[in-house]
């Protein structure tokens, strides 16, 4: 699997069970998983993966707030090039993204004991 695709899948996995912010959760989760696969990632790769997931209909962006309206969908791809200090922009998997993620699970690099599978291979990793 190519590096760009594994990044998209790790990002999709990170937003699959809750609304998540890049700087609060997504970057840390994806960094941890990719490091276990021998990869170092940059924040820009996460932003690019999210942009592609949104374009493909696998994810959506939202502004979350403690006051009404509590959740507002953002049309398209939000500007998240720089680190967010106030954690307003969140991402969540769509039904299409969830169906894709669960129907293509052979890509997951970890076995049932959460160890890197010996047969897992990432093409174009560098």
Secondary structure as the mmCIF struct_conf table of DSSP 4:
data_model
#
loop_
_struct_conf.conf_type_id
_struct_conf.id
_struct_conf.beg_label_comp_id
_struct_conf.beg_label_asym_id
_struct_conf.beg_label_seq_id
_struct_conf.end_label_comp_id
_struct_conf.end_label_asym_id
_struct_conf.end_label_seq_id
STRN STRN1 UNK A 2 UNK A 2
HELX_RH_AL_P HELX_RH_AL_P1 UNK A 3 UNK A 14
TURN_TY1_P TURN_TY1_P1 UNK A 15 UNK A 15
BEND BEND1 UNK A 16 UNK A 18
STRN STRN2 UNK A 20 UNK A 20
HELX_RH_PI_P HELX_RH_PI_P1 UNK A 22 UNK A 26
HELX_RH_AL_P HELX_RH_AL_P2 UNK A 27 UNK A 36
TURN_TY1_P TURN_TY1_P2 UNK A 37 UNK A 38
HELX_RH_AL_P HELX_RH_AL_P3 UNK A 43 UNK A 55
TURN_TY1_P TURN_TY1_P3 UNK A 56 UNK A 57
BEND BEND2 UNK A 58 UNK A 58
STRN STRN3 UNK A 59 UNK A 64
BEND BEND3 UNK A 66 UNK A 70
STRN STRN4 UNK A 71 UNK A 74
BEND BEND4 UNK A 75 UNK A 76
BEND BEND5 UNK A 81 UNK A 82
BEND BEND6 UNK A 85 UNK A 86
STRN STRN5 UNK A 89 UNK A 93
HELX_RH_AL_P HELX_RH_AL_P4 UNK A 95 UNK A 103
HELX_RH_3T_P HELX_RH_3T_P1 UNK A 105 UNK A 107
STRN STRN6 UNK A 110 UNK A 110
TURN_TY1_P TURN_TY1_P4 UNK A 112 UNK A 113
BEND BEND7 UNK A 114 UNK A 114
HELX_LH_PP_P HELX_LH_PP_P1 UNK A 115 UNK A 115
STRN STRN7 UNK A 116 UNK A 116
HELX_LH_PP_P HELX_LH_PP_P2 UNK A 117 UNK A 117
TURN_TY1_P TURN_TY1_P5 UNK A 118 UNK A 119
STRN STRN8 UNK A 123 UNK A 123
TURN_TY1_P TURN_TY1_P6 UNK A 124 UNK A 124
#
